[in-house]
Structure formats: structure tokens, C-alpha cells
Amino acid sequence: MLAKIFIKPKKGILDPQGKAVSGALARLGFNRIQDVRIGKYIEIKFDAGDTDTAQSDVRSMCETLLVNKVIEDFTFEIAEE
């Protein structure tokens, strides 16, 4: 199985890196930018047996280690390899 995990700051949480990129894009002439949020992308290959087990395992990985639940949200996809 392959888990593709997408992590981003929660709405309302300051994202200094996103603000810096937004400002740089505006200075380069990209004037239609409304907001930029910078997050993380993680891929994990593992054996799970079935999709339900894989989803449960990935959710547990995110909630216990990979994501700071106070300031970050996450989504993920599971694909068979």
C-alpha cells in the first residue's frame, strides 16, 4: 500500500512561509494571488492487508506522530502498489 498524506496549517493559523511566498509572487507580477498556504506532503509504503486496515493505520500515524493537531489539518489517500 502507498499512503499519500497532505498536511496544511489550519484556517486562522498564521503561515509565515505562505505569506512570504505570496509577497514574492506579487513582486514578480503574479497579482491575482489571493492566499498561499505552505504544507507538507508525506508518502509511506507499507503492508496493511486491506484498505480499511490501511486507512486506520494511516489515521493513527497522523494523529500520534505526523500531524500537530493543534495547528495542522490533514487528509490522505491510500493506493495499492
N, C-alpha and C positions, 0 to 999 in steps of 0.2 A: 504494500500500500504506500501511497505518497500523500502526505498531508501538506497542503499549501495554506499557510497561516498568515493572515493580514492583520496587523496591529496598527492602530492610529490613536492620536490623542482624543479624549472625549470632547464633545462640544463644550465650549466655555472654558476649556483649559488652555492657558497661554502656550503657544507653539512658536518660540523664538526662531527656530530654524525655518519654519514655514514663512514667518514674517520676513526674514532676511531674503529668502528666495523670491518672495512676492515683490519686494522692493527692487531686487536686482533685475527681475523680469521687466518691471515697469521702466527702469532706467534703460533697458535695452530696446524699448519701444513696444513691448507687449502690453498695450494699455487696456485690454479687455479683461485682464485677470481680476477676479473678484476676491479670491482667497486661495491660499496654498496651505495644505496640511502635510507634514512630513511624518511618515510612519516607518514600520519595519515589515519585512517580508521574510518568512522562515519556511524552509522545506525540510520535512522529516520523512525519511524512508523507514518503514518498519513492517513487521509481520503482525497481523491482527486477526486473521481468520475470516472475519466477515465485516461488513460495513458498519453495522451497529456497534460492534466492539471497537472498531477504529474510531468512530465518532466519539464514543465515550472516553477512550484513551486520550485523544487529542484535546478534548474539552478539559480533562483533568490536568494534562500537561500545561495548558494555557493558564488555568485557574491557580495552579500551585507554584509555577515557576516562570513561565514565559511572559506573562502579562501582569503589569501593575494595575490591578482592578480599580484602584482609586482614581487614576488619571488616564487610563487607556481602555479602549474597547477593542474587541477582536471578532473576526469572522474566519471561517476556514472552509476548505474544500477537501474532499477525500477522493483520490483517484486510484484505480488499481494499476499497478505497474506490470 
